[in-house]
Amino acid sequence: MALNFPRIFLLKHRIPARERLELEAAIGAPPLVWAIKEAQIVLGVVPTKERAEFELRKEKVWTEEVTRHEPVVTGATRKRKRKDAPPATKHRRVRGREDVTATETITIDSSTESEAEAIVERTSHQSQTSKPPSWPNEGANGPTLPEDVSSPVTLDEEETELVRDDTIKVVKLEWYRDSVTAGRVLPITKYLIYEGRVRPRPQSEPDAPKSTTIPRSEKLLLRARADALYVDKSDVSKNWNHGQKSSEVSVTRPTHLLHQTTSEHEQSFKLPPIPDFLHTRYSCQRPTPLHSPNDPFLRQLKKIKQARILNDDKTGVRAYSTAIASIAAYPYTLTSVEEIYHLPGCGDKYAAVFREWKETGRVQEADLIDADPRMQVLNEFWNIWGVGDKGALSLYNKGYRTLDDIVEQEWNQLSRVQQIGLKYYDEFLQKIPRAEVEAIGTKILEYANKLHKGFEMVIVGGYRRGNMECGDVDVVLSHPDEKATLFFLPDLTSKLEQHGWITMNLIESVKNSERGQEPVSWKGNSEGTGLAGGGFDTLDKSYVVWQDPDWPTKESDLARNPKAKNPNVHRRVDIIISPWKTAGCAVIGWSGGTTFERDLRWYCKYEKKWKFDSSGVRNRADGRWVDVEDCPGNLLAKEKRAFERLGLIWREPTERCTG
């Protein structure tokens, strides 16, 4: 049965965002209110009286501490005295002193819990059916007592309260939790931190110190109704002590809040229900389509994530990757910061960014990144094939600011791949249409089957996720006869090079063939083979520069000039050869978005105690290879079987677009 709590306002101080959401859903509206001046009880994690006053000032509430000449109690604690009972003088114990009459002035100093507990010595019991008069469904001033009830009143031992209806009380959060546990509304006496009477703001008193962080009072608006859709109240008590840390995010421009009263909140729209798959921790457990209704906002987040990459901020990259993947999987257009809080990996930081985006149509941090000359240079260097984020930062720190600087001063220190990346810089930046990707894949498979019939191929990467244009072409080849894939790669690339399709073979590795295509145990359990601890994720692969050797005017061009230049654009192509027994894992490992693949590894690590990558699955307990593809059929069947054995719902490649 629901408890009849008074009107409650929940302070945000030191309560993690997700825990606060659960509490608000559990309390419900009413009694939860969103305007502090409507509240009778202010709940919070507030250690001292001074902090309580500070938090009230932050909420634009100025008070003066209550000083009493007699206890003031709610109607629930008032009892009729028997007419034949003699008047009684109420005794109190204050800081160890006894026999202090009720007429003595008592100042509540509740800066410590022991002082709050020492205020009243209770003397009698009260009916369990009584409740404070100002709680919902009773009058604001409580029930009227008959004239024959004499004063002072008898105070109940369990329900005595030093509370007034004309004051605001800051109470420890434990009061609510303990009341729920006890199954009844407990007295607030030992939980009371501060009680004050509201007064006008002094003319000379400034606002509470302004923070450089996004104020979060608006986060309480519109939330209770939304939370009721998402949170099972029966589970709230189990999660109270498992909230995640909430962080404040600094911004250069404050976000203006929309001030609403509780009555305005009652008219707010309902948020759509969060899909079940967004209650999962790992992005590999949910469908993430190529296009999201929130793509414009996601583009802003991706700019910020890219800046984190270029600054080698691994923590920031992980955090933004997680948030982007969650928002990309959300099937509705975001309309409220409340929706952000219900997505895994999204908290204060992303709610603040969304609020700015929603109100202004822009994100200042993203705009600053676009206008930052340093970031522009780092991006240009990062786009050199083979350089990467660390290489770009290193080149910048050496003082280089243009590609010409690198060519003139750093050329001899570059790797061959980086030199080719500079040579074909503009061409490699040109996107490859899907039709051309398919043509390249078809040509590779054609040559593979010329060398040995029966090869199967899957074009993976961005193409398989549904991109209309791709940065490069990735293909995975395999054959049911594992003898066919043994040292097959050099023959294939050599043949393609002879016929003009491959202009440069930059990196070629056959380590998988060198170990006999045997799945090597993680950390090694193959004593005497020299392979212990090595060989993990070492499929045979080649990174090549590809160019179509044919063009419409080739014959006439060569007739005029035997050295006529091929006008076709150079493309980056990755050719991967996998043995049949682990080909499904190879296809999975090369098909998903970066965050999908990261979360797949985490999922296998923490949920299955396995280690996953494109060369197979190993058991973390003993390092041995785990066969997750034991099924007949083609590469697609093996991929689906691997999903099943991993305990994952099958997701089409077009649902793995986490970014």
C-alpha positions as CSV (number, residue, x, y, z in Angstrom):
1,M,0.0,0.0,0.0
2,A,1.3,3.5,-0.9
3,L,2.4,5.6,2.0
4,N,0.9,9.0,2.5
5,F,4.0,11.2,2.4
6,P,3.8,15.0,2.6
7,R,4.8,17.1,-0.4
8,I,8.4,16.4,-1.2
9,F,11.1,18.2,-3.1
10,L,14.3,16.3,-4.0
11,L,17.6,18.2,-3.9
12,K,20.1,17.2,-6.6
13,H,23.2,17.7,-4.5
14,R,25.3,14.6,-4.3
15,I,22.6,12.3,-5.7
16,P,23.8,10.6,-8.9
17,A,21.6,11.2,-11.9
18,R,20.3,7.7,-12.4
19,E,19.7,7.2,-8.7
20,R,17.8,10.5,-8.6
21,L,15.6,9.2,-11.5
22,E,14.8,6.0,-9.7
23,L,13.9,7.9,-6.5
24,E,11.7,10.3,-8.3
25,A,9.9,7.5,-10.0
26,A,9.5,5.7,-6.7
27,I,8.1,8.7,-4.8
28,G,5.8,9.7,-7.7
29,A,3.9,12.9,-8.3
30,P,2.2,13.6,-6.0
31,P,3.8,13.7,-3.3
32,L,6.8,14.8,-5.4
33,V,6.7,18.4,-6.5
34,W,9.0,20.4,-8.8
35,A,8.6,23.8,-7.2
36,I,10.5,23.9,-3.9
37,K,8.1,26.5,-2.4
38,E,5.3,24.0,-2.8
39,A,7.1,21.4,-0.7
40,Q,6.7,20.6,3.0
41,I,9.8,18.3,3.1
42,V,13.0,18.8,1.2
43,L,14.9,15.6,0.9
44,G,18.6,15.5,0.2
45,V,22.1,14.2,0.9
46,V,23.0,17.2,3.0
47,P,25.6,16.8,5.9
48,T,25.2,20.0,7.8
49,K,22.8,22.8,8.6
50,E,25.0,25.3,6.7
51,R,25.0,23.2,3.6
52,A,21.2,22.9,3.8
53,E,20.8,26.7,3.9
54,F,23.2,27.0,1.0
55,E,21.2,24.5,-1.1
56,L,18.0,26.3,-0.3
57,R,19.6,29.6,-1.5
58,K,20.7,27.9,-4.7
59,E,17.0,27.1,-5.2
60,K,16.2,30.8,-4.6
61,V,14.7,30.2,-1.2
62,W,15.9,32.4,1.7
63,T,15.0,31.3,5.2
64,E,15.6,32.1,8.9
65,E,16.2,29.3,11.3
66,V,13.2,28.5,13.5
67,T,13.4,29.4,17.2
68,R,10.6,28.0,19.3
69,H,9.0,28.6,22.7
70,E,7.0,25.4,22.5
71,P,6.9,22.3,20.3
72,V,4.7,22.7,17.3
73,V,3.3,19.4,16.0
74,T,1.2,18.2,13.1
75,G,-2.4,17.2,13.6
76,A,-1.3,13.5,13.4
77,T,0.5,13.9,16.7
78,R,-2.3,15.8,18.6
79,K,-4.2,13.6,21.0
80,R,-7.3,14.4,23.0
81,K,-6.5,14.4,26.7
82,R,-8.9,12.5,28.8
83,K,-11.1,15.0,30.6
84,D,-10.3,13.4,33.9
85,A,-6.5,13.6,33.3
86,P,-4.6,16.4,35.1
87,P,-2.6,18.9,33.0
88,A,0.8,17.7,32.3
89,T,4.0,19.7,31.9
90,K,6.1,18.4,29.0
91,H,9.6,17.6,29.9
92,R,12.5,17.6,27.5
93,R,16.1,16.5,27.4
94,V,18.3,19.0,25.7
95,R,22.0,18.2,25.4
96,G,22.0,16.1,28.6
97,R,19.9,18.4,30.7
98,E,16.6,17.1,32.1
99,D,13.4,18.7,33.5
100,V,13.3,21.6,31.1
101,T,9.8,22.8,30.8
102,A,8.1,23.3,27.5
103,T,8.0,27.1,27.9
104,E,11.8,27.3,27.7
105,T,13.1,28.6,24.4
106,I,14.6,25.8,22.4
107,T,16.7,26.5,19.3
108,I,17.0,23.6,16.9
109,D,20.6,23.2,16.1
110,S,20.7,20.1,13.9
111,S,24.1,20.4,12.4
112,T,24.8,17.0,13.7
113,E,22.6,14.0,14.0
114,S,23.1,13.5,17.7
115,E,21.9,17.0,18.4
116,A,18.8,16.5,16.4
117,E,18.0,13.3,18.2
118,A,18.4,14.9,21.6
119,I,15.7,17.4,21.3
120,V,12.6,15.6,22.5
121,E,11.9,12.9,25.1
122,R,8.7,11.2,24.0
123,T,6.1,10.1,26.6
124,S,3.2,8.3,24.9
125,H,1.9,6.2,22.0
126,Q,-0.2,7.3,19.1
127,S,-2.8,5.5,16.9
128,Q,-1.2,4.1,13.7
129,T,-4.0,5.5,11.7
130,S,-3.1,9.2,12.3
131,K,-1.3,11.3,9.7
132,P,0.0,14.8,9.4
133,P,-2.8,17.2,8.5
134,S,-1.1,19.0,5.7
135,W,-0.4,15.9,3.7
136,P,-2.4,15.2,0.5
137,N,-6.2,14.9,0.9
138,E,-6.4,16.9,4.1
139,G,-6.7,20.6,4.8
140,A,-3.7,22.9,4.7
141,N,-4.1,23.7,8.3
142,G,-4.9,20.2,9.6
143,P,-8.0,19.0,11.4
144,T,-9.7,21.3,13.9
145,L,-9.5,20.1,17.4
146,P,-12.5,20.3,19.8
147,E,-12.3,23.1,22.3
148,D,-12.2,20.7,25.2
149,V,-8.7,19.6,24.2
150,S,-6.4,21.3,26.6
151,S,-2.9,22.5,26.0
152,P,-0.1,21.5,26.2
153,V,-0.9,18.4,24.1
154,T,0.3,14.9,24.8
155,L,3.2,14.0,22.4
156,D,3.2,10.5,21.0
157,E,6.4,8.5,21.4
158,E,6.6,7.3,17.8
159,E,4.9,10.1,15.9
160,T,6.1,13.3,17.7
161,E,7.4,15.9,15.3
162,L,9.0,19.2,15.8
163,V,7.5,20.5,12.5
164,R,5.4,23.4,11.5
165,D,3.2,23.8,8.5
166,D,4.7,27.3,7.9
167,T,8.3,26.2,7.7
168,I,10.5,24.4,5.2
169,K,12.3,21.3,6.5
170,V,15.5,19.8,5.1
171,V,15.5,16.1,5.9
172,K,18.0,13.3,5.3
173,L,17.3,11.1,2.4
174,E,17.4,8.1,4.7
175,W,14.0,9.2,6.2
176,Y,12.2,8.3,3.0
177,R,14.1,5.1,2.5
178,D,13.6,4.0,6.1
179,S,9.9,4.8,5.9
180,V,9.5,2.6,2.8
181,T,11.4,-0.2,4.6
182,A,9.2,0.2,7.7
183,G,6.0,0.4,5.7
184,R,4.9,3.6,7.4
185,V,5.8,7.2,7.4
186,L,8.4,7.7,10.2
187,P,8.9,10.8,12.3
188,I,11.4,13.2,10.9
189,T,12.9,14.2,14.2
190,K,16.1,12.2,14.0
191,Y,16.5,12.9,10.3
192,L,15.9,16.7,10.4
193,I,18.9,18.7,9.3
194,Y,17.5,22.2,9.1
195,E,14.2,23.9,9.6
196,G,13.6,27.5,8.6
197,R,10.8,29.9,7.9
198,V,10.8,31.4,4.4
199,R,11.6,35.1,4.2
200,P,12.0,37.5,1.4
201,R,15.4,37.7,-0.3
202,P,17.5,40.4,1.4
203,Q,18.4,43.3,-0.9
204,S,22.1,43.1,-0.1
205,E,22.4,39.3,-0.2
206,P,23.8,38.0,-3.5
207,D,22.7,34.8,-5.2
208,A,24.3,31.6,-4.3
209,P,27.7,31.4,-6.0
210,K,27.3,30.9,-9.7
211,S,28.9,27.7,-11.0
212,T,30.5,27.2,-14.3
213,T,28.5,24.0,-14.6
214,I,25.2,23.6,-16.3
215,P,22.5,24.1,-13.6
216,R,20.3,21.0,-13.4
217,S,17.2,22.3,-11.7
218,E,15.3,21.8,-15.0
219,K,16.1,18.1,-14.8
220,L,13.4,17.7,-12.2
221,L,10.9,19.1,-14.6
222,L,8.8,16.7,-16.7
223,R,10.6,13.7,-15.1
224,A,8.3,11.9,-12.8
225,R,5.8,11.1,-15.5
226,A,8.5,10.0,-17.9
227,D,10.2,7.9,-15.2
228,A,6.9,6.1,-14.5
229,L,7.1,4.8,-18.1
230,Y,10.7,3.5,-17.7
231,V,11.3,2.4,-14.1
232,D,9.7,-0.5,-12.3
233,K,9.0,0.9,-8.8
234,S,9.3,-2.6,-7.3
235,D,13.0,-2.6,-8.3
236,V,13.9,0.8,-7.1
237,S,14.9,-0.2,-3.5
238,K,17.4,-2.7,-4.9
239,N,19.2,0.0,-6.8
240,W,19.4,2.8,-4.3
241,N,23.0,2.2,-3.4
242,H,24.2,1.4,-6.9
243,G,24.0,4.7,-8.6
244,Q,26.7,5.8,-10.9
245,K,28.8,8.9,-10.2
246,S,27.3,12.0,-11.7
247,S,29.7,14.5,-13.2
248,E,29.2,18.2,-13.8
249,V,30.3,19.4,-17.2
250,S,31.9,22.8,-17.7
251,V,30.7,25.0,-20.6
252,T,31.6,28.4,-21.7
253,R,28.0,29.6,-22.1
254,P,25.3,29.0,-19.4
255,T,22.1,27.2,-20.5
256,H,19.0,29.2,-19.7
257,L,16.4,27.2,-17.8
258,L,12.7,27.0,-18.4
259,H,11.1,27.6,-15.1
260,Q,7.9,25.6,-14.6
261,T,5.6,25.1,-11.7
262,T,4.1,21.8,-10.7
263,S,0.8,22.7,-12.3
264,E,2.6,23.4,-15.6
265,H,4.4,20.1,-15.2
266,E,1.0,18.3,-15.0
267,Q,0.3,19.4,-18.5
268,S,3.6,18.2,-20.0
269,F,3.7,15.7,-22.8
270,K,4.4,12.0,-22.3
271,L,7.7,10.7,-23.4
272,P,7.7,7.6,-25.7
273,P,8.5,4.3,-23.9
274,I,12.1,3.3,-24.1
275,P,12.6,0.1,-26.1
276,D,13.7,-3.0,-24.2
277,F,16.9,-3.2,-26.2
278,L,18.0,0.1,-24.8
279,H,18.1,-1.3,-21.3
280,T,21.1,-3.3,-22.3
281,R,24.7,-2.3,-21.5
282,Y,26.4,-3.4,-24.7
283,S,25.7,-1.9,-28.2
284,C,26.2,-5.4,-29.7
285,Q,22.9,-6.3,-28.0
286,R,20.8,-3.7,-29.7
287,P,19.9,-2.7,-33.3
288,T,21.6,0.5,-34.4
289,P,20.5,1.6,-37.9
290,L,22.5,3.5,-40.4
291,H,20.3,6.6,-40.1
292,S,18.8,8.0,-36.9
293,P,16.0,10.5,-36.4
294,N,18.6,12.3,-34.3
295,D,21.4,12.5,-37.0
296,P,21.7,16.3,-36.9
297,F,22.5,16.2,-33.1
298,L,24.7,13.1,-33.6
299,R,26.8,15.0,-36.1
300,Q,27.6,17.6,-33.4
301,L,28.6,14.8,-30.9
302,K,30.8,13.2,-33.6
303,K,32.7,16.4,-34.1
304,I,33.5,16.5,-30.4
305,K,34.4,12.8,-30.4
306,Q,36.8,13.4,-33.3
307,A,38.5,16.2,-31.4
308,R,39.0,13.8,-28.5
309,I,40.6,11.3,-30.9
310,L,42.9,13.9,-32.2
311,N,43.9,15.0,-28.7
312,D,44.6,11.4,-27.7
313,D,41.9,11.6,-25.0
314,K,41.0,7.9,-24.8
315,T,38.6,8.3,-21.9
316,G,36.7,11.0,-23.8
317,V,36.6,8.9,-26.9
318,R,35.2,5.9,-25.1
319,A,32.6,8.1,-23.3
320,Y,31.4,9.8,-26.5
321,S,31.4,6.6,-28.4
322,T,29.1,5.0,-25.9
323,A,26.7,8.0,-25.9
324,I,26.7,8.2,-29.7
325,A,25.9,4.5,-30.0
326,S,23.0,4.8,-27.5
327,I,21.4,7.9,-29.1
328,A,21.9,6.3,-32.6
329,A,19.9,3.3,-31.4
330,Y,17.0,5.4,-30.0
331,P,14.2,5.1,-32.5
332,Y,12.5,8.4,-31.7
333,T,13.3,12.1,-32.3
334,L,14.7,13.5,-29.0
335,T,12.6,16.2,-27.6
336,S,13.6,16.5,-24.0
337,V,16.7,16.2,-21.9
338,E,14.7,13.6,-19.8
339,E,15.0,11.2,-22.7
340,I,18.8,11.5,-22.7
341,Y,18.9,10.4,-19.1
342,H,17.2,7.1,-19.9
343,L,19.8,6.1,-22.5
344,P,22.7,3.9,-21.4
345,G,26.0,5.9,-21.1
346,C,24.2,9.3,-21.3
347,G,24.3,11.6,-18.3
348,D,24.7,15.2,-17.4
349,K,27.3,16.0,-20.0
350,Y,25.2,14.9,-22.9
351,A,22.0,16.3,-21.5
352,A,23.7,19.7,-21.3
353,V,24.9,19.4,-24.9
354,F,21.4,18.4,-26.1
355,R,19.8,21.3,-24.2
356,E,22.1,23.7,-25.9
357,W,21.4,22.1,-29.3
358,K,17.6,22.1,-28.7
359,E,17.5,25.8,-27.7
360,T,20.0,27.3,-30.1
361,G,20.3,24.8,-33.0
362,R,24.1,24.8,-32.3
363,V,26.7,23.3,-30.0
364,Q,29.3,25.9,-29.0
365,E,32.1,23.3,-28.5
366,A,31.5,21.9,-31.9
367,D,31.6,25.4,-33.4
368,L,34.9,26.1,-31.6
369,I,36.3,22.9,-32.9
370,D,35.4,23.8,-36.5
371,A,37.0,27.2,-36.1
372,D,40.2,26.0,-34.3
373,P,43.2,26.1,-36.7
374,R,45.0,23.5,-34.7
375,M,42.1,21.0,-35.0
376,Q,42.0,21.7,-38.8
377,V,45.7,20.9,-39.1
378,L,45.4,17.7,-37.0
379,N,42.4,16.6,-39.0
380,E,44.4,17.1,-42.2
381,F,47.3,15.0,-40.9
382,W,45.0,12.4,-39.5
383,N,43.6,11.8,-42.9
384,I,47.0,10.7,-44.2
385,W,46.8,6.9,-44.7
386,G,48.9,5.2,-42.1
387,V,49.4,8.2,-39.8
388,G,46.6,7.9,-37.3
389,D,45.8,10.1,-34.3
390,K,49.2,9.7,-32.5
391,G,51.1,10.3,-35.7
392,A,49.1,13.4,-36.5
393,L,49.8,14.8,-33.0
394,S,53.5,14.0,-33.3
395,L,53.8,15.8,-36.7
396,Y,52.0,18.8,-35.3
397,N,54.2,18.9,-32.2
398,K,57.2,18.9,-34.5
399,G,56.0,22.2,-35.9
400,Y,54.5,21.1,-39.2
401,R,51.4,22.9,-40.3
402,T,50.9,21.8,-43.9
403,L,51.3,18.6,-46.0
404,D,54.1,20.4,-47.9
405,D,55.9,20.8,-44.6
406,I,55.9,17.1,-44.1
407,V,57.0,16.3,-47.6
408,E,59.8,18.8,-47.5
409,Q,61.1,18.1,-44.0
410,E,59.8,14.7,-42.8
411,W,59.6,12.6,-45.9
412,N,62.6,10.3,-45.2
413,Q,61.3,9.6,-41.7
414,L,57.9,8.5,-42.9
415,S,57.0,4.8,-43.4
416,R,56.3,3.6,-46.9
417,V,52.6,3.4,-46.2
418,Q,52.6,7.0,-45.0
419,Q,54.5,8.1,-48.1
420,I,51.9,6.5,-50.3
421,G,49.2,8.1,-48.1
422,L,50.7,11.5,-48.9
423,K,51.2,10.8,-52.6
424,Y,47.6,9.8,-53.1
425,Y,46.1,12.0,-50.3
426,D,43.4,13.7,-52.4
427,E,42.4,10.5,-54.2
428,F,42.1,8.5,-51.0
429,L,39.8,11.1,-49.6
430,Q,37.4,10.6,-52.5
431,K,34.5,8.3,-51.4
432,I,33.9,5.0,-53.3
433,P,30.3,4.5,-54.6
434,R,28.7,1.2,-53.7
435,A,28.7,0.1,-57.4
436,E,32.4,0.5,-57.5
437,V,32.9,-1.3,-54.2
438,E,30.9,-4.2,-55.6
439,A,32.9,-4.3,-58.8
440,I,36.2,-4.4,-56.9
441,G,34.9,-7.3,-54.6
442,T,33.6,-9.2,-57.6
443,K,37.0,-8.9,-59.4
444,I,38.9,-10.2,-56.3
445,L,36.5,-13.2,-56.0
446,E,36.8,-13.9,-59.7
447,Y,40.6,-14.1,-59.5
448,A,40.4,-16.2,-56.3
449,N,38.2,-18.8,-58.0
450,K,40.5,-18.8,-61.0
451,L,43.3,-19.9,-58.7
452,H,41.2,-22.3,-56.7
453,K,37.5,-22.9,-57.2
454,G,35.1,-22.8,-54.3
455,F,36.1,-19.5,-52.6
456,E,33.4,-17.5,-50.9
457,M,33.6,-13.8,-50.2
458,V,31.8,-11.2,-48.1
459,I,32.4,-7.5,-48.7
460,V,32.5,-6.1,-45.1
461,G,33.2,-2.7,-43.5
462,G,31.0,0.3,-44.2
463,Y,29.6,-1.2,-47.4
464,R,28.0,-4.1,-45.5
465,R,26.5,-1.6,-43.0
466,G,24.7,0.1,-45.8
467,N,26.9,3.1,-46.6
468,M,26.2,4.6,-50.0
469,E,29.8,5.6,-50.2
470,C,32.9,4.1,-48.6
471,G,36.3,5.2,-47.6
472,D,37.9,1.9,-48.6
473,V,37.0,-1.6,-49.6
474,D,37.3,-4.5,-47.2
475,V,36.7,-8.1,-48.3
476,V,36.9,-11.4,-46.3
477,L,37.6,-14.6,-48.4
478,S,37.4,-18.2,-47.2
479,H,37.2,-21.7,-48.5
480,P,35.6,-24.9,-47.0
481,D,38.9,-26.7,-47.8
482,E,41.4,-25.2,-45.4
483,K,44.3,-26.3,-47.6
484,A,43.0,-23.8,-50.2
485,T,43.5,-20.8,-47.9
486,L,47.0,-21.9,-46.7
487,F,49.5,-19.3,-48.1
488,F,46.8,-18.4,-50.7
489,L,47.1,-14.6,-50.3
490,P,50.5,-14.0,-52.0
491,D,49.3,-15.9,-55.0
492,L,46.1,-13.9,-55.2
493,T,47.7,-10.4,-54.8
494,S,50.5,-11.3,-57.2
495,K,48.0,-12.3,-59.9
496,L,46.0,-9.1,-59.4
497,E,49.2,-7.1,-59.6
498,Q,50.3,-8.8,-62.8
499,H,47.0,-7.8,-64.4
500,G,47.2,-4.2,-63.3
501,W,44.5,-4.1,-60.7
502,I,46.9,-3.7,-57.8
503,T,49.4,-0.9,-58.2
504,M,51.1,-1.2,-54.8
505,N,51.0,-3.9,-52.1
506,L,51.9,-2.0,-49.0
507,I,51.5,-4.5,-46.2
508,E,51.1,-8.2,-46.5
509,S,51.1,-10.7,-43.6
510,V,50.7,-14.5,-43.7
511,K,51.3,-15.2,-40.0
512,N,48.1,-17.3,-39.9
513,S,49.5,-19.6,-42.6
514,E,52.9,-19.7,-41.0
515,R,51.3,-21.3,-37.9
516,G,49.4,-23.8,-40.0
517,Q,46.1,-21.9,-39.7
518,E,45.7,-23.4,-36.2
519,P,43.8,-21.1,-33.8
520,V,46.5,-20.1,-31.3
521,S,45.4,-20.2,-27.7
522,W,45.2,-16.8,-25.9
523,K,48.4,-16.3,-23.9
524,G,49.5,-19.6,-25.3
525,N,49.1,-23.2,-24.2
526,S,51.2,-24.7,-27.0
527,E,54.5,-25.4,-25.3
528,G,57.4,-26.2,-27.5
529,T,55.8,-24.7,-30.6
530,G,57.3,-21.2,-30.1
531,L,53.9,-19.8,-30.5
532,A,53.0,-19.2,-26.9
533,G,51.5,-15.8,-26.3
534,G,51.5,-14.8,-30.0
535,G,49.4,-15.1,-33.1
536,F,46.2,-13.6,-31.7
537,D,44.2,-11.7,-34.4
538,T,46.7,-12.5,-37.1
539,L,44.7,-13.5,-40.1
540,D,46.4,-13.4,-43.5
541,K,45.8,-9.9,-44.9
542,S,47.0,-7.4,-47.5
543,Y,46.6,-3.7,-47.7
544,V,46.9,-2.6,-51.3
545,V,46.4,0.3,-53.6
546,W,43.8,-0.6,-56.3
547,Q,43.2,1.0,-59.6
548,D,40.9,-0.1,-62.4
549,P,43.3,-0.7,-65.4
550,D,40.6,0.0,-67.9
551,W,39.0,3.3,-69.0
552,P,36.8,4.2,-72.0
553,T,39.4,6.0,-74.1
554,K,42.3,3.7,-73.1
555,E,43.1,2.4,-76.6
556,S,43.1,5.8,-78.3
557,D,45.0,7.4,-75.4
558,L,47.8,4.8,-75.6
559,A,47.9,5.1,-79.4
560,R,48.6,8.8,-79.1
561,N,50.9,8.4,-76.1
562,P,52.2,5.0,-74.9
563,K,52.8,6.5,-71.5
564,A,49.3,7.9,-71.2
565,K,48.3,8.1,-67.5
566,N,45.4,6.0,-66.2
567,P,42.7,8.6,-65.1
568,N,41.0,6.2,-62.7
569,V,41.1,7.0,-59.0
570,H,43.4,5.0,-56.7
571,R,41.5,3.2,-54.0
572,R,42.5,1.6,-50.7
573,V,41.6,-2.1,-50.5
574,D,42.0,-4.6,-47.6
575,I,42.0,-8.3,-48.5
576,I,41.6,-10.7,-45.6
577,I,41.9,-14.5,-45.8
578,S,40.3,-16.6,-43.0
579,P,40.4,-20.3,-42.5
580,W,36.9,-21.8,-42.7
581,K,36.7,-22.8,-39.0
582,T,36.8,-19.2,-37.8
583,A,35.5,-17.4,-40.9
584,G,32.2,-16.4,-39.2
585,C,34.2,-14.5,-36.5
586,A,36.2,-12.9,-39.3
587,V,33.1,-11.6,-41.0
588,I,31.6,-10.4,-37.7
589,G,34.9,-8.7,-36.7
590,W,35.2,-6.8,-39.9
591,S,31.5,-5.8,-40.3
592,G,30.4,-3.9,-37.2
593,G,30.9,-0.3,-36.3
594,T,33.8,0.5,-34.0
595,T,31.7,0.7,-30.9
596,F,29.8,-2.4,-31.8
597,E,33.1,-4.3,-32.1
598,R,34.4,-2.8,-28.8
599,D,31.3,-3.7,-27.0
600,L,31.3,-7.2,-28.5
601,R,34.7,-7.8,-27.0
602,W,33.5,-6.4,-23.6
603,Y,30.4,-8.5,-23.7
604,C,32.5,-11.7,-24.4
605,K,34.9,-10.7,-21.7
606,Y,32.5,-9.9,-18.9
607,E,29.4,-12.0,-19.8
608,K,31.0,-15.1,-21.3
609,K,34.5,-15.0,-19.9
610,W,35.8,-15.4,-23.5
611,K,38.2,-13.3,-25.6
612,F,36.8,-12.5,-29.1
613,D,38.4,-11.0,-32.2
614,S,38.2,-11.6,-35.9
615,S,40.5,-14.7,-35.7
616,G,38.2,-16.5,-33.3
617,V,37.1,-17.0,-29.7
618,R,39.3,-18.1,-26.8
619,N,38.4,-19.2,-23.2
620,R,39.9,-16.8,-20.7
621,A,40.0,-19.5,-18.1
622,D,42.5,-21.8,-19.9
623,G,43.3,-19.9,-23.1
624,R,41.9,-22.6,-25.4
625,W,40.1,-21.9,-28.7
626,V,36.3,-22.1,-28.5
627,D,34.4,-23.3,-31.6
628,V,31.4,-21.1,-32.0
629,E,30.7,-21.9,-35.7
630,D,30.1,-25.7,-35.7
631,C,27.4,-25.7,-38.4
632,P,27.1,-26.5,-42.1
633,G,26.4,-23.8,-44.7
634,N,28.0,-20.7,-46.1
635,L,29.8,-17.7,-44.5
636,L,26.5,-16.1,-43.6
637,A,25.3,-19.3,-41.8
638,K,28.6,-19.4,-39.9
639,E,28.2,-15.8,-38.9
640,K,24.6,-16.4,-37.6
641,R,25.8,-19.5,-35.8
642,A,28.5,-17.5,-34.0
643,F,25.9,-14.9,-32.9
644,E,23.8,-17.7,-31.5
645,R,26.7,-19.4,-29.6
646,L,27.7,-16.0,-28.2
647,G,24.2,-15.6,-26.8
648,L,23.4,-12.6,-28.9
649,I,20.2,-11.9,-30.9
650,W,21.1,-11.8,-34.6
651,R,21.6,-8.3,-35.9
652,E,21.8,-7.5,-39.6
653,P,25.0,-5.7,-40.6
654,T,22.8,-2.6,-41.3
655,E,21.9,-2.7,-37.6
656,R,25.5,-2.5,-36.4
657,C,26.0,1.2,-37.3
658,T,27.3,2.4,-33.9
659,G,30.0,4.7,-35.4
